[in-house]
Amino acid sequence: MSGSTKTMGAVTVGALIAVTGYTAALGSSGWLWFGWVVLCLITIGMAATRS
């Protein structure tokens, strides 16, 4: 994996932690989870094209 793909992976994991914390503290937000899923799919796409 290239450096940019690793960075996207780290951002995706960080976003998952943030969204999970937000959900635990303030309740679920569908838009946050939707945004995280989109970010995850972009990261997977980057990893697939770099391999």
Phi, psi and omega in degrees: 000142178279172181297321181291326178291320177296320178297316178298322177297318179294320178295320180296316179294318178298320178294322177299316179297317180295315181293321178296317178297318178298317180297319181292323185276317190240356181103163186288144174231115182300323181294323178295316179293321177299315179298321179293320179298318178298315178300319178297317179295322177297317179297316178298318178299318178297317180296323181290323182282335180279337184286000000 
